[in-house]
Amino acid sequence: DVQSRIATFQEHFAYLLQERGEYLQEVASKGLGLCYDMCTDDAVKDELVATLAKALMSGAAMSQPKRQKTDENEQIFDEGEMKIDDKALGEGSLTTYKELCTVATELGQPELIYRFLNLAGHQKVWNSRRGAAFGFSLIANKAADRLKPHLASLIPKLYRYQYDPNASIQEAMGNLWQTVVPDPEKAKDEYLPHIFKELIPGVGSRLWRVREASCLALADLLSGKRFGQVEEFVVEVYRMSLRAIDDVKETVRKAGQALNRAVSGLCAKLADPSQSDSATAEKVLGLILPLLLQEGISVSAAEVRVASVHQLVKLTKHAGASLAPHIPELASVLLESLSSLEPLTNTYLQLNADKYQVSGEALERMRVSASRNSPLAETLDMCVRYMNDTAAEAVIPRAIAVVRQGVGLPTRCGCARFIGQLAVTPGPVGQVVRR
């Protein structure tokens, strides 16, 4: 009788894994473990493993065994989890379907009930994943062979869940990770492409907790990696890190900053021929410099611009001769950026010099001095230092175009200084400029 009903027992235990109570989740997981131990049908065992793996790998909660009418007093949110703070409604917490409907009606926006129910479903999904981790850990050791088809999808998910903002989910998934992955470093190397493909889109997820966890997981994953391991993904990781530091949620921004520090530090190290090799340095510069110039310095978000400028300086500081092929594009963008990245207060003071009883000429000298001591000017000096005749042939027409079309005092003065430095450079570079 037990064998004939074991599939039904499994279905009910699996459904109970998404309950909020930790005790009930653990009891349900032990029940699943007993079902697996007692089952003599290999097909049912495969179904149990596949069901729990699906709960971890997909975004869906466990399906209800039998369709039942929803109880209007069923608790959706834990007490205090969702607050109402509206003078017209008073203070309190939303915990039942009845309260959700009442509040939506009293606000005069009945459509809000769909938003509330969507949020309730979101809570059940995360409870389901944590419960699945409880159940999965009990059968993982006994079902190693049956897990192999799912590892390529399961390991990337588990790796991300270890960085989830919810401490309970972190703990449950961490325990499951230790059970499923006896050698974490070997597993990370073996499934590295799968992990990258899971985490990179996660940084742009609509769920903030997925964005935050993906940023933190990627930051840790990049530690100590070689260029060959990350070459395929480093540009997209860098791009998403710049996107994350401008996120709307503060905790995600902090996680994005950690990711940005990790990927920029790795690229700066790889772009230094003394720490990698010339071929690697040239490849890294070819991948990252266009990204920073086109999608970093030029964006409207101040945090992204500041980070991009500092990382550009850091990336080129030790590049040496590897910088030469990229100088034409780099120099033209930097010359234009001298004015676009100048603080707006400088321009305001220049236009209102009489109001503040300051001479316009003095302000101009101060602006030029500040521009010459900026990180951008420092990078332009690096360009002059490592310029060769081929780069000079390409950069002079661009610099002349910036002189003719550029606006802003820092850009015009920067162009004059840049071309003047090249003109007095001894050797072929100076000859190209003077010609």
Secondary structure as GFF3:
##gff-version 3
##sequence-region A 1 435
A	DSSP	alpha_helix	2	16	.	.	.	ID=ss1
A	DSSP	alpha_helix	22	38	.	.	.	ID=ss2
A	DSSP	alpha_helix	42	57	.	.	.	ID=ss3
A	DSSP	beta_strand	83	86	.	.	.	ID=ss4
A	DSSP	beta_strand	90	93	.	.	.	ID=ss5
A	DSSP	alpha_helix	97	106	.	.	.	ID=ss6
A	DSSP	alpha_helix	112	140	.	.	.	ID=ss7
A	DSSP	three_ten_helix	141	143	.	.	.	ID=ss8
A	DSSP	alpha_helix	144	147	.	.	.	ID=ss9
A	DSSP	three_ten_helix	148	150	.	.	.	ID=ss10
A	DSSP	alpha_helix	151	161	.	.	.	ID=ss11
A	DSSP	alpha_helix	167	180	.	.	.	ID=ss12
A	DSSP	alpha_helix	184	190	.	.	.	ID=ss13
A	DSSP	alpha_helix	192	202	.	.	.	ID=ss14
A	DSSP	alpha_helix	208	221	.	.	.	ID=ss15
A	DSSP	alpha_helix	227	230	.	.	.	ID=ss16
A	DSSP	alpha_helix	234	244	.	.	.	ID=ss17
A	DSSP	alpha_helix	250	270	.	.	.	ID=ss18
A	DSSP	alpha_helix	278	295	.	.	.	ID=ss19
A	DSSP	alpha_helix	302	317	.	.	.	ID=ss20
A	DSSP	three_ten_helix	320	326	.	.	.	ID=ss21
A	DSSP	alpha_helix	327	340	.	.	.	ID=ss22
A	DSSP	alpha_helix	344	351	.	.	.	ID=ss23
A	DSSP	alpha_helix	360	372	.	.	.	ID=ss24
A	DSSP	alpha_helix	375	385	.	.	.	ID=ss25
A	DSSP	alpha_helix	389	405	.	.	.	ID=ss26
A	DSSP	alpha_helix	409	423	.	.	.	ID=ss27
A	DSSP	alpha_helix	428	434	.	.	.	ID=ss28
###
